[in-house]
Amino acid sequence: MASHSDTLVVFFGATAGANGGKLGSDEREIILLVWQIVDLHEKKVGKLHKCFVKPDTLELTDQCKEETGLTLEDIVDAEPLDKVLEQIQQSVTSEVKCLGRSSYTLLVNGPLIIRQALHPEASKKNLVLPECFFSFVDLRKEFLKCCPNASSVQKLTLSSMLDYVGLPAVSEQMIGVKEVNSMVQLTLCILDEPYNHKFYCAETVNTKFDSGTCSKMEPVDSETVIRARGLPWQSSDQDIARFFKGLNIAKGGVALCLNAQGRRNGEALVRFINAEHRDLALERHKHHMGSRYIEVYKATGEEFLKIAGGTSNEVAQFLSKENQVIIRMRGLPFTATTQEVLSFLGPESPVTDGAEGLLFVKYPDGRPTGDAFVLFSCEEYAQNALKKHKQILGKRYIELFRSTAAEVQQVLNRYMSTPLISTLPPSPIVPLPVLSTPPFLPTASSTRDCVRLRGLPYTAGIEDILEFMGDHTVDIKTHGVHMVLNQQGRPSGDAFIQMKSPDKAFLVAQKCHKKTMKDRYVEVFQCSTEEMSIVLMGGTLNRSGLSPPPCKLPCLSPPTAYAAFPTPPTILSEAALYQPPLLAAPRGPPTTLHSPAHALAYYPPQPHLYMNMNMNYTAYYPSPPVSPSTVSYFAAPPGAMAAAVAAGAHPVAAPSHPAAAAASSVLPQPGALVRMQGLPYNTGVKDILSFFQGYQYAPDEYSGLVQMNEQARSLIQPKEWLCL
């Protein structure tokens, strides 16, 4: 506007709180406006006008009283802001016409009165500002164009500018009048020789926020981004733009942040057009949105791109329609069709371009997530749609709320462009030796170059896994397929695959997740060897991330045979003795049991697998899965050896003791010790045999079972007796 303006309206304002360089930082209302017209052609000055404004809250801070000299008596009978602004517009328009001019532009000493005071207050009071308040000229910036060596914009004051050009300071003491007179003198000075300045570049205030998309490849200056916290969960991008009213937000520059469950977490990243507007936004720290105060902090361009950036052509096409209101639908039935959603919304809220204005959010394999975004051409249609919040579609209630272009991109990124499980931060690890049989055992690392296959058919073999992975088999490391067995040595439905790089593992997790193998869908998660070890210890690994094994149960203790069996401390630690792998297929007893070397042959030293010592791995877990190709399963020590060791380790159970005698008659038999806990007090032999139905017992073992059962009851608490 300034390039075609004939006149300037020199404008000044003061608030009931902080003024000067902190004007508008405390959300106080405007109480004084002063203005005067300057004819750019004739270089003449009009009449000076001063008008008090009555705030909604009749209260002045001590700082305001000291700086302005005003009292409550000065403003108590004044007009409210909307009336005063209307009077200003009428007065200026009339005076400009009297001068024979047709246009005018505001001239201010810094943008604070316009951007930080007038527009925010008008937004809170739902006032419609006249058009003239959406553009202005900053005297400090215009002065620097004439006097580039004066100082920086931030350091320029009216007195320093007057002194630089050799003008005397204004002697007027009344607040507002002094400032306007000083600005008028400076304006007339730079219009004359030797400066001959032209006011041709006006700053503008955006009338509305423009939504849009942001590419991940787009450079974003970190000096233009802030993070707003404490937002109401139902806030839209327009609500956030309204909070920052007066400051220009870049197109698509509001990105609402979502939590791990895809719900808004009360935070947003906002990108402004330049660093000056970002700095002004930081001054709104703890300003209010309704009854909530909003925290404002610096953020980075990288953070903004992580939330708002995207590369999806589908999203770009969906958001290509301008000036559309976006509504997010959550909780849709997985079988919901486009026509069912359109029927649910009804004719009173028609979707823009019908089916083209509806975007279903899906997983990479095409499965629906239950989320969808809908475009409406106007606010009225969107409001009609929001009235259906929590109404039923099929058998589910549907949530509807306002959304943003950045949220559309973020939700699509979450499901389509990111790993299916969260990336864990690296954690310090301590080497812990664990038994392992194969020579191909991977060195534990936080590098996520493995994948876990969960839900395999129990009949699946390595060939089936290779067929399942298809072309990705070329990226598997040599000896990189590890089948996982359960306690009984049977397939557990799990497998771990070592890939050649984390990128290959990520690609497999994306492409093969939920793919079918023998009529069963298989879940595929990217992981590291550390995470693989935690899963083998009884932890869980899924789309929600990694969970450690359960805490050590105080009522459980390691099986007697494990605790008593002698092992060299340099090879096996206590933690290794209590590892979860239980007995697999028993071996026959060795030819001699007198040499310790033969005893140790059942637990040979092998390469080490490192585990995270932040977890409690020394506990004994009853039934986590076991991998014969990662953490070795134990071959059962002969019963005689276990009995001999147990007798040596527990002298209280001497053969003369009835219970020990019963045990000695049982333990020499080849087999495995199994501890049963929590049996009913009236449990009999038939109940136990029925419980182990499907497992074979030698005929001479039944008597030992009977004898142990009957005699041990009277000597040992029921929850501690052992059986074979």
N, C-alpha and C positions, 0 to 999 in steps of 0.2 A: 504493500500500500504506500510505503514511504516514497517509492520512486515516482509516484504520480501525485503525491500530496502537495497541496499548496500551502498548508499550515501545519504547525506542530502545536500540540497541547502539552505543555510542560506540566507533569503530574507528580504529586507527592501524597503519601499516606502514612498514618501512624496507627498503632494498635494499642490495646489496653494493657499490653505486657511488654515484651522485649521489642526494641526498635534498633535502628542502625543496621549493623552487620548481622544481627540475630533476628531480624524482623520475620515473624511468622513461625519461628522455631518452637514457640510454646502454645500454639493453637489459639492465641488470644484474638478477639474480634477487632475489626477496624473501628476507630472512633473519630478519625479526622481525615479529610481529603481536601487538598488544595490544588488549584490548577490555574494556568494562564496561557493565553494563545500568543503564538509568534508567527507573523506573516513572513514566509520565506522569500517572497518576491520583493515586497516593500521594506522588509526588515523592520517591521513595526511590531509593537507589543500591545496586546489587548489588556482588558481589565483583569485584575487578580481576584480570584474567587476562593473563599474559604467556607467549608461546610462541616459541621459536626455530625457524627453518626451515633445513633443510640444502639448500643449492643444489647443482646438478649440478656446477658448477665451484667448487671450494673455494678461492676467492680473494677477498680484500677490497681495495678500492682504498685508497690513503692518505687520500683525502677521506672515505671511509666510516669508517675507523678514527678519524679526528679528530672527525667529527661525532657518531658513535654511541658511541665508546669500546669497541666490540666487537672481539673477536679471533677467530681461527680456532678456538681452543679452546672458545669459547662455542657454536659451531654445528656442530662436527664430529660430535657425537653426536646431533644433532637429527633429527627426522623430516622426510621430504620434504614438499613443498607439499601434495600431494593428501591425505596422511594428516592433516596439520595442519588443513586446511580441513574435513575430515570431523569431526575432534575439535571444532572450533569450532561447527559446526552442532549436534552432539549436546549440547554443553555449554550453548549458548544456549537450545535448545529445552527442555531439562530445567529450566533456571533460570526460564524464562518460565512454565512450567507450575506451578512451585513458588510463583510469585507470584500464581497464579490468573489469568494473562493468556493470550491466545490468539494474538497476533501481535506482530511486531517489525519494525523497519526500521533499517538501518545509518545512523549519523550520522558524517560525516567532515568534516575541515577542508579543503575543496577536493576536487575529483574525481580528483586524480592517482593516489592509491593504488588506486582502482577502475578508472579508465579507462586509465591509462597504465602501470600495473604489473601488477595482478592479472589482468585479462582478456587482455592480450597474452601474458603468460607462460603462462597456462592454455591459450591457443590453440596456442602453439608446442609445448607438451607434450601436446597432445590430451587435456586434462583437462576433465571435465564439471563445471562449477561448480554448486553448489547454487543454488536459485532466489533465496535471500535476497541473493545478490551481484549481482543484476540490477536492484536499485533502491536508492536511498540518498537521504539528505538532506544538503545542503551547509550546514554551520553558518554560513559567512560570508554566504550569501544570506539565511538565516533571520534572522541578526543585523541585516542591513540593513533588513529589513522592520520590525523594532522600532526601529531607530536609523538612519533614512534619511540623516541628516546626518553619520554617522560618517566614511565615506570610500568610495572605490570598492572593489569586491570584490577587485581585484587587489592593492590596497595593504593590505588588512586582514590582520593577523597575530593570533595568540592573545594576545600581550602587549598589542597596541594595543587589542584588544576588551576585555580585562580592565581596562585603564586607563580606557577610555571609560565603563564602567559603575561604576567606582570599586572594583573588586575587587583585592585584593593578588595579586602574581605568585606562582605556585607555586614553592616552594623546592626541590622534588625535582629531582635532577640526572640521574637514570637516564633514558636515552633511551626514549621510548614512554610511560613512566609519567607523566612531566611533561606531555606533550601531552594524554594522556587525562584526567588530573586537571583540566587547564585547561578542556577542552571540557565536562566534567561540570559544573564551576562555572558556566560561561557558560550552559549549558542550564537549570540550576536557576534562574539569575537571571532569564532572559527568560520562564520559566514563571510566576514570581511577579509581584506588583504592582511597578511600575505597568504592566508590559508585557502580562502575561496572554496570552502568545503561544501559538498553536496550530500544531503541525506537521502541515500538511495537504497539502503539495505535494512529492511525491518525484520525483526524476529517475530515468529508466529507461535501461537499456542494451539495445539491440536484440539479440534472440537470433539473428536471421538477417537477411540482406539481401533486400529485396523488389525484384525486377526490375520494370520497367515502361517506358512510353514517355514522351517529353517533347515537348510541342508547341513549335514555333518561336515561337509567340505567348506562351508562358509566361514571365513575368518571372523571371530568375535573378539573385540577388544575387551580385556579384563577390566579396564578402567570405566566401562559403561554398564557393569552388571552389579546388581545388589540381590541380597536374599532377604525376603520378608518372612517373618515367623509369627505364629499366633493367629493366623487367619481363621475365620469361621470355616468349617468344613464345606459348607455349601457355597462359598464364594466362587464367583466366576472371574474370567479375565477382565470383564467389564467392571466388576466391583473393585478389582485391584487397580485398574486404570483410574477409576474414580477416586480412590484413596490418594493416588499420586496426581490428581488433577492440577493442571498448570505446568506440569513437566511433560516433555514429549517422549513417549515410549516408542521404540522402533517397531516396525510392522511385525506382528507375531512375536513380540518381545515379552510376553507373559507366559511362563511355564509353571503350571501347578505341579508340585512334587507329589509322588505317590509312595506309599509304604510297600512292604514286601507282599502284602495281600492285595495290592492294586487299589487301595483306598487312599484318599487324600490325607496328608499328614499335617495340614495346617501351615505348610511352607510353600513359597513360590520364588522363582528366580525371575527377575525383571531386568530387561535390557533397554537402556535409554539410547538416545541418538548420539550423545557425546558425553564426555567426562564431566562437563559443567552441570548437566542435568542429573548425573549420577550423584555428584557431590551435594546438590540441593536435596535429592531424595534421602540421603543419609541424615539430613537435618530433621527429617520427619520421624526419627527414631522415637518410639513410644507414643506417637500420635494415635488417635482412636479411629476405629472403624466400628461405628455403632457404640456398643458398651465395652468393646475389647480394645486393648492397646496393642499395637503392632510393633514388633522389633525389626529394625532395619540394619543390615550388616553388609559389608563388602563381600563380593563373590567373584568368581573368575569366569572367563569365557569358556574354559574347558568344562566347568560345572554346568553352564547353560547348555552347551552342545550335548552334554551327556543326557540331559533331561529333554530338551526340545528338538535336538537335531535328528534328522532321519533321512533315509534314502528310498523310502517306499514309494513307488510310482502310484500304487493304489491309493495311498493317502493323499499324495499330491493331486491326483485327479479328483478325489472326493472333496478336497478343500479348495479346488480351483474356482468354485462358484463364490462370487464376492457378496459381502454383506448378508451372510447367512447366520442364523442363530443355531448353535449346536446344542443338542440335548443328548446326554448319555443314558442308555438303558442298561441296567445291570440285573442279573438274575433270570435271564431268559431261559426257557426250557431248551435243552440241547437240540430238540427236534423242531424248534420253532422255524417257520418259513417266512419269507419276505411278505407274503400275502397275509399271514396271520398277524405279523407285527403291524402292518398297515391297517388292518381291520381293528386291531387293539387301539391304535391311536385315534381312529375314527375320522369322519368327514370334517369335523370341526377343527382338526389340526392336520391339514394336508401336508404331506412330506414333499419337499422340493424335488420335482422331476420323478416322483414316484419311487420306484425301486432304486434309481440311481442316487437318491438322497439317503439311502440306508446302507450303512457299512457294518457288517458282522466282523467281530474280532475272532480270529481262529488261531489254533496252534500250528506249528510248522507242518504237521501232517494233515492239516485240514479239519481237525476236530473243532467244533465250536467251543468257545470259552464261556458263553452265557452273557457276553457283553456286546453291545452294538451302539453305534452313533447315528444320530438322525439330524438332517438339516431341515430348517424351517425358514421360510422367506421373510417372516416378520415376527415381531415380539408377540403379537396377539396369538398366532398359531402356537408359538412355543409355550405361552402361558396356558393355553387349553391342553397341551400335552402334559404339562407338569401337574395338572389337576388329576391325572391318572396315576400319580405316585402311589405305589403299594396296592394297586388294583391287580386282580388275578388274570393271568394268561395261562391257560391250561390248568395246571395244579400249583402254579408258583406265583407269588406276588412279585411285581416288578418295581424296581427302584428307578426313578427318573430324576435327574438333576442337570443343571446347566453345566456345560463343558466348554472346552477351549480347543483351538487348533493344536496347540502344543500338547495338550493332554491326549488328543487323538494320536498324535505321533508317538508320544511316550508309551501309551498302552500298546500300540502296534509294535514298538521296539521291544517292549518287555516280553511279548509272546513270540515274536518272529525273528528278532535279531540278536538275542542274548542267550547265553548258555542256559540249559534247563535246570541247573543247580547253581547256587551262588558260589562265587569264587571266594575261598577262604583266605584271609591274610596269612602270610607266613608266620609260623610260630617257632620258638626255639625248641630244639630237640636234643635229646641226650641218648647216646647209643645204648641199646639194651640188647644183649645177645638172646636170640630166640632160636629154638631148634628148627632146622630146615634140612630137608634131604636133598633136593635137586641141586645140581651145580649151577643152574641158570637163575637162581634167586635174584630178583632185582634189588639193587641198593635203594633203601628207602629215601625218598626225596619229596619235596613239596611241589615239584614240577608235575603238572596235571597232564601226563602223557599216557594215562590209562583210561579204560572205560569199564564200567561194571554192567553186566547183563543180569537182570533180575526177572524172575518169572519164566525161566526156561522150562520146557517139558522135561520131566524126569528121565525120559528116554533119550534126550538129546545128547549127542556126542560132539566131538571136535569137528567132525565133518559137517554136521548140521550147523554149527556156529559159523564155519567158513562160508557155507552156502548162504546163511542168513546175512552175513556182512557183505556179500557180493563183491563188487570191485574194490572195496576197502581192504580186502584181505592182503593186497600187495603192500599195505602200510603197516602190517603187523610185524613186530620184531620176531626174530628167530626164537623159538621156544617161548613165545609170548602169550600162549593161551593157557589159563590156569582154571581148571574146573574146581568147584568148591563142593566138598562133601559135608554131610551132617555128622552128628556124633556116632551114628551107627555105620559110617562109611558109605552111606548111600547119597546119590545126587541130591543137592539141596535146592536146585533150581537157580543157582547163581554161578557166575563165571567172571573172571577178571581177564582183560585183554590188554597187553602192553603194545602201544602204538609207537611209531617212529618219532613222533613229535606231538606237542600239545595241540597244534593246529589240526593234525590228523584225528586226534582223539575228539576234539570239538566237533569236527565235521561228521564223524561217525555218530556222536551223541545226537546231533541235529537230524541226520538223515535216517537213522535206524530206530529212533525212539518210537515205541508203540507199533513197530513192524511185527507182522505175524510169523510165528514159527510153529508148524504143526497145530494149527487152529488155536494157538495161544499168542496173545500179544506180549512182546518182551519190552521191558523198560530198559533204556540205555542211559547211563549217567557218566559224565566225564569225572575223573578223579585222579589222585596221585597215589603213589605207593604208600605214603603215610596214611591217607584216608582208607586205602585198601586194608591196611593192617588194623585200623580201628574197626572196620566192618567185621573183620575176622574175629575181633575180640568181643563182638556182640553189639557194636554200635550200628547206627542206621545211616544210610545215604540215599537221599531222594531229591525231588525237585526243590524241597524246602531247605536243603543243605545237609550238613553233617551233624549227627548227634553222637556224643560219646557213649560208651557202654554204661549200663546201670551201675549205681554205687555198690560198694561191697556190702553184702548182706551179712549182718552179725551172726545170724543163726546158722550160716553155712561155713564149712571148713573144707580144705582140700581133702580128697580121698586119701585114706591112710597109706595105700600102696605108693601114691605119688610122693607124699611127704616123707615117707620113710626110706624110699629107695635112694641109695647113696649115689651121688654124682660129684664130679670134681668141681669145686667152686669156681675155678677159672673158666669153666665152660658154661655152667648153668647157674643163674642167679635164682633167688627165691621167686622172683616174678616169673622166671621161665618155668619153674616147677608147677606153678599154679595156672599155667596157660590153659585155655579152654579145650584144646583138642583132647578128646577122650579115646578110649581103646578101639582100635580097628580090628582087623582079622588077627586072631592070636597066633603067635608062633609056637612051635614046639620047644621044649626046654633044651638048652644046650647040653653038650656031652658032659661038661663039668661045671660045677657051680662054686668051686673053691677059689678061683682066680678072680680078683677084682676086675681084671682087664676084660674078662668075658662078661661080667655084669655090666660094665660100661659100654659094651658093644651095642646095647639097646639104645644108647643115647650118644651117638657119635658126634664129635665136634663138626660144625658146619658153618658156612658163611653166616654173618650176622644180619638181622633185619632190625632196622632202627625204628623206634616208636616214640611217640610224644609222651614225655614223662609228666606233662600237665594232667594227663588222665590217670585214673586209678587202675593200673594194669595188674596190680598184685592180688586183686580179688579173684576168687574162683567163681566162674560163671557156669551155671549148670548146663546150658545148651545153646551156645552160639554156634554158627557154622564153622566148618573146618576145611582148609584147603590142603590137600596132600602135595600140591606143587608150590605152595608158598610157606605157610607155617606147617611143619611136619606133624603128622599124626603119630601117636605112640603105638608101637607094637607092644602088646600086653606082655609084661614080664611073667615068667612061669609062676604058678601058684606057690610052689615050694619055696622059690626064692623070695617072693613077697612075704610068705609066712615067716621065713627065717629072719628077714629084715625087720618085720613087724615085731617079732619076738625080741630081737635085740634092741629095738628102739623103745619097746614098751614092756619093761620087765614086770610090770604089775600084772600083766596077763600071762602068768606062768602056766605051764601045762597042768599043774595041780589044780588050778582054778577051773571050775566047771565051764565057764564061758570060754576060757582059753583052750580047754580040751575040745570043746565043740568047734572052735575056730581051726584048731590044728587038724581036725579030721576033714575040714573042708578045703583049707587053703592049699594043700599039696596038689589038688587037682588043677590041671591046666585050665586057664580061663581068666576072666576079668573080674575084679572087685567092683561091685556096684552098690552105692549107698542109697537107701530109700528113706525118705524123711516125711513125716506127717501122716503115717499110716494110722487108720482107726485102731483103737485098742483091742477090738475083737477080730482083727484080721487073722485069717488062718492060712495054711499052706495053699489050699485050693484057690484062695483069693489072689495070692501072689502069683501062682502059676498061671491063673487066668489073666492077670495083668500082663505077664510076659508071654502071652499066647503068640505063637509064631516063632519063638526062639527055642532051640533044641537044648535039652538037658540029658546028660548021661544018666542011666538008671541009678548008678551008685551015688549020684549027687542029690537025689531026693531026700535020702536019710539025713545027709548033712544039713539040708535045708530045714528039715523037720526039727532036728536036734538043736540047731542054732535058734530057730524060732521059739521053741518051747523053753529052752534053758536061759536064753538071753533075756527073756521078758522079766524074769524074776531078779536079774542082776543089773540090767542096764535100762535106762529110761527108753520108752518105746520109740522116741524120735531119733535115737542114736544107734539102734542095732543094725548089724550088717547082714546081708544075705548074698548067696552066690546064685 
